[in-house]
Amino acid sequence: EETTARVLSWRYLFVVENRYTVGGNTLQGLEHYLEVTLDRQNVESREAHLSQHWLPLARLRDYDLRPHVVRDVLASGNLQHIAHLSVVP
């Protein structure tokens, strides 16, 4: 929804229960992660404050992608045994 790309197919991966602090307040959210096939590689943002970047899976752990637990699971390639992750601050 934030890009000019169209989703051609998708697969549900997992949900992450995430807790984080903003302005001294602890917030909790459920984040759903999907694997998608897009109709293009060159994606543009529909919102000026957002940008999208392709990251190489082989080097994913080199990036400060948050939450780190998601980055580490994606980098491991071991998605078939993951259904629910929890992030505790």
N, C-alpha and C positions, 0 to 999 in steps of 0.2 A: 504493500500500500504506500510505502514511502519512496518508491522508485518508479521509473518509467517502464520497467520490465513487466512481462506477464508470466505468471506461473503456469508451466505446461503440465507438470506432475509434482506430487509431493508424497512424503512419507513421514509419519510422526516418529520422533526419536525419543524424547523424554521430557519430563517436567522438572524444574528446579524451584525449590522453595528457598527464596533469597531474602535475607535480612541485611539492611544497610542503614547507615546513619546519614541524614541530610539536615544541616542546620540544627544539630543537637537532638533531632527526633529520629527514633528508630522506626523504620518502615519495613513492612513485610509484603512480599509479592510472590505470585506464582508465574514463572516464565516457561512458556512452552516452546520447545525447539523442534524444528522441522528440517528435513533435507528436501530441497526443491530443485527442480530443473527449470531454468528460465529460458525465455525465448531469445535471449541475447547475452553477450558477455559484457558489452559496454553499457553499464547502468548509470543513470543519472538520477540525482535526488530530486524529489518534488518539493522538498522543504530546505530552505537555505541553511538552516542550522545543522543539517545532517549530511554526512558523506559516507559513501560505501567504498570498501577496499577489498580486493581479492588478496588473501593471504595463503601462502603455500603450506599445505598440511604438514609436509616434512619438517618445516621450520616453525610451526605454530607456537611451540613452547618458548621461542625467542621473543615473542611479543607479550606485552602487558595487557592481554585480552582478559576481561573480567566478566563474570566471576572466574577465578583461576580454575576452579573445579570443572567448569564446562570446557575451558581451553584444554585441560589435561585429558579429559575423557575423549574429546574430539581428536586430539593428537595421538592418543593411544590406538585409535581405530577399533576399540573393544566396545562397540555400541550395542551389540546383541544382548548383553547382560545388564544393561542400564535401563531403568524405568523411572527412577525418582532420585534426585540429588538434593542435598540440603546444604545451604551455606550458613555458617554461624559466625557472626562478627567476633 
